[in-house]
Amino acid sequence: MRVAVTGAGRDTGRRLALAFAERGAHVYAAARDLAAATATAAADLAAAEGDGTESRRGSVEAFACDLARPDTVRAFAAALAERTDRLDVLIHNGAAYLSGPDLLDATDDAIEATIAGAGTGTVLLTKHLLPLLRASDRADVVTLVSGCGEVGNHRSLAHPAFYAAKHAQAGLAEILSHRLRPEGIRVISLFPPDFVQDGPRTAEHDLTAQSVIDCVLFAVGQPRDCFIREFRFEQLQR
């Protein structure tokens, strides 16, 4: 399996890259900072050496890709086209979070970067990797949207621009799910509320990154007649 993960330099993105590599995939890990993506590749090597699973694991290759800059998006896609003739899974995880409930809480530059990265960046990367996805007989496009992309959601303290960016991702995924389904390409969206990287995985605690990752692994592991379009999550009352 050949998997591309954006925002793979830390936190959930890194965990996703390592989870797929652990299951034998070759992972193209992209991050704004190449050093961060390289650290993810190094973490995979360390994990393989630590548990002696080198022969069963896949691998992680590091790339730089700033989703807010179309030139680096195109460069990342071109680099993958030079390395592989197909892409089985594209995971849109990269998106800069922007806090502040008031519209005036962020600068114009921060607003522009937030919407460009999650909105335009997601569209362009999908566009430029679509030929590789079409070359696979098991292609999946997975987007970690966020509850901020749900209609009527108002529970996060994220900036309105982050809400706008996540609605852009949700809209893209919805139309592509319909238009790519006849080709056998599944488009899967996850709408988790604000979640924590680590913590107890019990009903009275916040959703964890590992639970989100388990949903991704479950979805892409289903037979090809199973089109899971969305994961919606309940959020604890506070």
C-alpha positions as CSV (number, residue, x, y, z in Angstrom):
1,M,0.0,0.0,0.0
2,R,1.3,3.5,-0.9
3,V,0.0,6.3,1.4
4,A,0.5,10.0,1.4
5,V,-0.1,11.9,4.7
6,T,0.0,15.7,5.0
7,G,0.8,17.4,8.3
8,A,2.8,14.4,9.1
9,G,5.5,16.2,11.1
10,R,3.9,15.9,14.5
11,D,0.9,14.8,16.6
12,T,-1.9,13.1,14.7
13,G,-0.2,13.3,11.3
14,R,2.9,11.6,12.6
15,R,0.9,8.9,14.3
16,L,-1.0,8.2,11.1
17,A,2.2,7.9,9.1
18,L,3.6,5.5,11.7
19,A,0.4,3.5,12.0
20,F,0.3,2.8,8.2
21,A,4.1,2.0,8.1
22,E,3.6,-0.4,11.0
23,R,1.0,-2.2,8.8
24,G,3.4,-2.5,5.8
25,A,2.6,0.6,3.8
26,H,5.2,2.9,2.1
27,V,4.3,6.3,3.5
28,Y,5.0,9.6,1.9
29,A,5.0,11.9,4.9
30,A,4.7,15.6,4.1
31,A,5.0,18.6,6.4
32,R,5.6,22.3,6.1
33,D,9.0,21.8,7.8
34,L,11.1,19.1,6.1
35,A,13.0,18.5,9.3
36,A,9.7,17.6,11.1
37,A,8.8,15.1,8.3
38,T,12.3,13.7,8.5
39,A,11.8,13.2,12.3
40,T,8.7,11.2,11.5
41,A,10.7,9.0,9.2
42,A,13.4,8.6,11.9
43,A,10.8,7.6,14.4
44,D,9.6,4.9,12.1
45,L,13.1,3.5,11.8
46,A,13.6,3.6,15.5
47,A,10.3,1.8,16.1
48,A,11.3,-0.9,13.6
49,E,14.7,-1.4,15.2
50,G,13.2,-1.4,18.7
51,D,10.6,-4.1,18.1
52,G,12.6,-6.1,15.5
53,T,9.9,-5.7,12.8
54,E,12.1,-4.3,10.0
55,S,11.1,-7.1,7.7
56,R,7.4,-6.7,8.2
57,R,7.1,-2.9,8.4
58,G,6.7,-0.6,5.5
59,S,8.7,2.7,5.4
60,V,8.3,6.4,5.7
61,E,9.8,8.9,3.2
62,A,9.9,12.6,4.1
63,F,8.8,15.6,2.0
64,A,8.3,19.3,2.4
65,C,4.9,20.6,1.5
66,D,3.3,23.9,2.7
67,L,-0.3,23.6,1.7
68,A,-0.7,27.4,1.8
69,R,1.8,27.6,-1.1
70,P,0.6,26.1,-4.4
71,D,4.2,25.8,-5.7
72,T,5.2,23.4,-2.9
73,V,1.9,21.5,-3.4
74,R,2.7,21.0,-7.0
75,A,6.3,20.1,-6.2
76,F,5.2,17.4,-3.7
77,A,2.8,15.9,-6.2
78,A,5.5,15.9,-8.9
79,A,8.0,14.2,-6.5
80,L,5.5,11.4,-5.8
81,A,4.9,11.0,-9.6
82,E,8.6,10.4,-10.0
83,R,8.7,7.8,-7.3
84,T,5.5,5.7,-7.8
85,D,3.0,4.8,-10.5
86,R,0.1,4.8,-8.1
87,L,-1.2,6.2,-4.8
88,D,-3.6,4.0,-2.8
89,V,-4.5,6.4,0.1
90,L,-4.3,10.2,0.3
91,I,-4.8,11.5,3.8
92,H,-5.6,15.3,4.2
93,N,-4.5,15.9,7.8
94,G,-2.5,19.1,7.4
95,A,-4.3,22.3,8.4
96,A,-3.1,25.1,10.5
97,Y,-5.3,25.7,13.5
98,L,-6.3,29.3,14.2
99,S,-7.8,30.3,17.6
100,G,-9.8,33.2,18.7
101,P,-13.6,33.4,18.7
102,D,-13.8,37.0,17.5
103,L,-13.2,37.7,13.8
104,L,-10.8,40.5,14.9
105,D,-8.7,38.0,16.9
106,A,-6.5,37.1,13.9
107,T,-4.4,39.1,11.4
108,D,-5.2,39.2,7.7
109,D,-2.1,37.2,7.0
110,A,-3.1,34.5,9.4
111,I,-6.7,34.3,8.0
112,E,-5.3,34.1,4.5
113,A,-2.9,31.3,5.4
114,T,-5.5,29.3,7.3
115,I,-8.0,29.3,4.4
116,A,-5.4,28.8,1.8
117,G,-3.8,25.8,3.5
118,A,-6.9,23.8,4.4
119,G,-9.1,25.1,1.5
120,T,-7.0,25.8,-1.6
121,G,-4.2,23.4,-0.5
122,T,-6.6,20.5,-0.1
123,V,-8.2,21.1,-3.5
124,L,-4.9,21.5,-5.4
125,L,-3.2,18.5,-3.8
126,T,-6.2,16.3,-4.6
127,K,-6.2,17.6,-8.1
128,H,-2.5,17.0,-8.7
129,L,-2.5,13.5,-7.1
130,L,-5.7,12.4,-8.8
131,P,-3.9,10.7,-11.7
132,L,-1.9,8.5,-9.2
133,L,-5.1,7.7,-7.3
134,R,-6.9,6.7,-10.5
135,A,-4.0,4.4,-11.3
136,S,-4.7,2.4,-8.0
137,D,-7.3,-0.3,-7.8
138,R,-8.1,0.6,-4.2
139,A,-7.9,4.4,-3.9
140,D,-9.1,6.2,-0.9
141,V,-9.1,10.0,-0.1
142,V,-9.5,10.6,3.6
143,T,-9.9,14.1,5.1
144,L,-9.7,14.9,8.8
145,V,-12.2,17.8,8.5
146,S,-13.1,18.6,12.2
147,G,-16.4,19.3,13.8
148,C,-15.9,22.9,12.7
149,G,-16.9,21.7,9.2
150,E,-20.3,20.5,10.3
151,V,-23.3,22.7,9.5
152,G,-24.5,24.3,12.7
153,N,-21.5,23.5,14.8
154,H,-20.5,26.3,17.1
155,R,-18.9,24.6,20.0
156,S,-15.2,25.1,19.2
157,L,-13.3,28.3,20.1
158,A,-11.5,28.2,16.8
159,H,-11.4,31.4,14.7
160,P,-14.2,31.9,12.1
161,A,-11.6,31.6,9.4
162,F,-10.8,28.0,10.6
163,Y,-14.5,27.2,10.4
164,A,-14.6,28.6,6.9
165,A,-11.6,26.5,5.9
166,K,-13.0,23.4,7.3
167,H,-16.4,24.0,5.5
168,A,-14.4,24.2,2.3
169,Q,-12.8,20.8,2.9
170,A,-16.2,19.3,3.7
171,G,-17.7,20.7,0.6
172,L,-14.9,19.3,-1.6
173,A,-15.2,15.9,0.0
174,E,-18.9,15.8,-0.4
175,I,-18.9,16.5,-4.1
176,L,-15.9,14.3,-4.9
177,S,-17.5,11.4,-3.0
178,H,-20.4,11.5,-5.6
179,R,-18.3,12.2,-8.6
180,L,-15.4,9.7,-8.0
181,R,-17.5,6.9,-6.7
182,P,-18.3,5.5,-10.2
183,E,-14.5,5.1,-10.6
184,G,-14.2,3.1,-7.4
185,I,-12.4,5.9,-5.5
186,R,-13.8,6.3,-2.0
187,V,-13.8,9.8,-0.4
188,I,-14.0,9.6,3.4
189,S,-14.5,12.5,5.8
190,L,-14.0,12.6,9.6
191,F,-15.6,15.3,11.7
192,P,-14.1,14.9,15.1
193,P,-14.6,17.6,17.8
194,D,-11.5,19.1,19.4
195,F,-9.6,16.1,20.7
196,V,-6.5,15.3,22.7
197,Q,-3.4,13.5,21.6
198,D,-3.2,11.2,24.7
199,G,-5.6,10.3,27.4
200,P,-8.0,7.6,28.8
201,R,-10.2,6.1,26.1
202,T,-13.3,6.0,28.2
203,A,-16.8,7.4,27.6
204,E,-16.4,10.2,30.1
205,H,-13.1,11.5,28.6
206,D,-12.3,13.5,25.5
207,L,-11.8,11.8,22.2
208,T,-8.1,10.8,21.6
209,A,-6.0,10.9,18.5
210,Q,-5.7,7.1,18.5
211,S,-9.4,6.7,18.3
212,V,-9.5,9.0,15.3
213,I,-6.7,7.0,13.7
214,D,-8.5,3.8,14.4
215,C,-11.5,5.1,12.4
216,V,-9.2,5.9,9.5
217,L,-7.6,2.5,9.5
218,F,-11.0,0.8,9.8
219,A,-12.5,2.8,6.8
220,V,-9.6,2.2,4.4
221,G,-9.5,-1.5,5.4
222,Q,-13.1,-2.2,4.3
223,P,-13.9,-4.2,1.2
224,R,-14.3,-2.1,-1.9
225,D,-18.1,-2.4,-2.0
226,C,-18.2,-0.5,1.3
227,F,-18.3,3.2,0.8
228,I,-18.2,4.9,4.3
229,R,-18.6,8.5,3.4
230,E,-18.4,10.2,6.8
231,F,-17.6,9.7,10.5
232,R,-19.6,11.9,12.8
233,F,-18.7,12.0,16.5
234,E,-20.7,12.8,19.6
235,Q,-19.1,15.5,21.8
236,L,-19.3,15.5,25.6
237,Q,-21.4,18.2,27.2
238,R,-19.4,20.7,29.1
